[in-house]
Amino acid sequence: MAEQTDMGVRRFGRVNWVGTATLGGREVKRFMNVWSQTVMAPLINAGLLLMIFTIAIGPGRGDVMGVPFMTFLAPGILTMTVIQNAFANTSSSIASAKVGGNIVDTLMPPLSAWELLAGYIFGALARGWIVAAVIATGSWLFLGVGLQHPLWFVVFVTLGSAFMGGLGMIGGIFANKFDQLSAIQNFLITPLAFLSGTFYSIEALPGPMQTMSHANPFFYIIDGVRFGMIGTSDSSPWIGLCVVGAATTVVLGLVLSWLARGYRLKP
């Protein structure tokens, strides 16, 4: 009885810091063990996109929102790469464990739903920030794009990574095979990322499409990072903070409830 009580305290009372840190460390090691695929490949893709746009239309495109097109484009590509990596980190981790039949190794330790959530989101934040730091450094070295508002940059990269990490957990929990996870990424995440002001200002869109963009949290993540890097944006960063903060709260709340019930995780 005493042993059961102690286990209950560890699981639902005091935070199991060792277990949470172990899970978070495992998530970081998981993507760093194959860093050429999980970190280097997205960075090369981002660099190629910037190079292609520079060669193809950069010089003749003119200014966008009062800044050169390549300066405007750099934050969008950075954010798109960050959110795709944060989503991929949690979704692939959970889906791989489910398909491989070893998800029980994560569920059996004395970790509460909060602690499981914290461990997975830490991995998403770490991967998102590694990608953001490297691309931001490259943008500064080769394009001269620095950080006009560093605090806003930190806030939106962090919130964006947490939001996408939560969506990745939803995708990983919901999917029972990799085909389903690929469908979520290809038909939901990628289109929303591309159609959220990554390559253009939403001021160029017709009225109805502008309204739809303002209802899309992806737009506010990209817009907030752009404000942090170049000091210009389509909307107020305070509005973006409220929208992305609320969306992140809802997503993580849903994941927390699923983890607490073992939804689509327990046999």
N, C-alpha and C positions, 0 to 999 in steps of 0.2 A: 504493500500500500504506500509506504514511504517513497519507494522508488517511482511509483506512478505519479505521486504528487509532485515530486521534484521534476519529472519530465514535463508535467503540465505547466509548472512555473516557467521552465525554460522555453516552452513553446508559446505560451499565451501571456506570460507575464513579462519578466525582464527580457531585454533584447539579447538575442544570441549573437553577439558581435563576432565571435570567432567563426561561427557557421556562415553568417552573412558575408564576412570578408572572404571566406574560403570560396563561396559561390561566386562572388564578384571577381576574385582572382582567377578562378577557373574560366570565367567568361573572357577575361582579358587574354589569358594564355591560349585559349582556344583560337582566337583570331590572330594572335601574334605568332603562333606556331606555323601558320600558313600566310605570313604577312605579304608575300609576293602576290597572293590572290586577293586577300581581304583589304589590304592597305595600298600596296604599290599599284595594282591594276586600276583602281578607281582614280588614283592621282594621275596616272598616265593618261587615262581617258579625259580627265578634266583639262590637262595640259593640251591634249590634241584638239579638244573642242575650242579652246582659246586660240590655238594656232590657226585652225581652219577658219574661224570667224575673222581673225586678223588678216589672213591672206585673201579670203574671198570677198568680204564686204566691209571689213573694219575701216579702211581709209576713206571709203566713199559714203559711208552710212550717215555721217554727220553726228551732231550732238543729240543726246536723249536726256531730257529733263535737265538740260544745261551742262551736261558733262559728256566727254567723248564716249562713243559707243562701247569701246573695249573697257573703259573704266566702269561704265554702267553694267556691262555683262559679267565682269569678274565676280561680284558678290552673288549673282544669280547662280552661276556654275558652282561656286563654292558651296552654297546652301543646298543646291540640288544633290551634290555629291554627299554632303553630310547626312541629309535626311534619308537618302537611299541606303547608306551604310548603316545607320542606326537601326533602320527597319530590318535590314538583312541580318544584323547580328543576333537580335533576339528571336526573329522568326526561324532562322535556320537552326539555331541552337535547340529550340523546343521541338521543332519538326523532326530534326535528326534523332533526338532522343526518343520521340514517339515511334518513328518508323523503325529505329533500331531496337526498340523494346527495352531501353534502359532508362526511361523516364522515372522509373521507380527509384533509381539511385538518387534522384533529386528530391523526390517526395518523401522518402523514408527518414532522412535526418530530422532532428527536432527543430525545424524551421517553420515559423508561422507564415501566413500568406504575405504579411508585410515584409518579412525578411526575404522571402523568395522574390518578391517584387523588387526590393532594393538591390539584391544581388544581380538580377538580370538587367535592370536599368543602369546599374553602374557600368556594366560591360558596354551597353549602347552609348553611354556618355563618353566612355574612354575612347571607343572607336571613332565616334563623331568628332571629338576634340582633336585626336591625332590627325585626322583628315583635314579638319578646319585649320589647324596650326600650320600644316605643311603647305596647303594651297594659299593661305593668307600670306605666308612668307614668300612664296613664289610670285604672287600678285604684286607684292611690294618690290621685289628685286627686279622683275622683268617689265612690269607695267606702271610702277610707281604708285600703286594703290595702297595706301596705308589704312589706318584706323582713325577716322574723325571722331568717333564716339565709342571708345573702347568698352565702356560699361554696357552700352546697348548691344554691342557685338557679343559680349560674354553672355548676356541675358538671353538673347534670341538663339544663339547656338546651343546653349544649355537646354532651354525650353524645347527647342525644335528636336534635339536629340532625344529628350525624355518623351516627348509626344510620339515621335516615330518609333522609339523603343517600345512604348506601350502598344502602338498599333501592330508592331511586329509580334509581340506576345499574343495579341488577339488572333493574328493570322496563323501563328504557330500552333496555338491551342485549337483553333477551329479546324485546321487542315489535318487530314489523316494520311495524306501522301503528298509527295513533292509537286505533283501536277496541280493540285489545288492551291498550294502555296505560290507556285509560279503564276497561276491565273490571277491571284490577288495582286501580285506585284506588277504584272504586265497590263492588267485591265483596270486597275484602280490607282496604285501608288504612282507608277510612272506617268500616266496621263495627267493626274492632278499636279504632279511636280512640274511637268512641262508647260501646263496651261495656267500657271500661277504667277506669271510675270518674270519668269527666269530669263527670257530673251527679249522682253519688251516691257514697255510701260502700259499698264491697263488703261491709261488715258486714250490709247489708240483703239480700244475696243468699242463696239457699239454699246448703247446704254444697257440693254438687257444683259449682255455678257459682263459688263462692268459690275452690275448688281450681283451676278452669280459669283464673280471673283471675290467680292467683298464678303461673301458667305463661306469662303474657303479658307480654313486655317493655314493651309500651305502658303497662300499668298502673303499672309501676315508674317510668317516666318521668314520668307525670302525678303519681304519689304523691310522688316526690322533689321536683318543682317545688312542689307544694302544701306540703310540709314547709318548703322554703326560704322561701316567701312568708308562710305563716300559722302555722308551727311545729307543725302537727298532720298526722298521716298514718296510713294503715292498716297500714303495715309499717315496719320499721326502714330508715332511709335507707342504712345500710351494706349491708343485704341488697340493696336496690335498686341500689346502686352496683356490687355484684358481678354481679348479673344483667344490668344494662344494659351494663356494661363487657364482659362475656363475649359478649353478643349482638352488640355493635358489632364486637368483634374477629372473630367468625365471619363476619359480613356483609361487612366490609371485606376479610377474607381471601379470601372467595369472589370478590368483585369484582376483587381483585388478580390472582387466577389467571385469570379470564376476560380481563382486559386483557392479561396476558402472552401468552396464546394467541391473542388476537384473536377470541375466541369470539363469533359472530354479528355481528361488526363488519367483518372482512375478507371480501371477496368470494371 
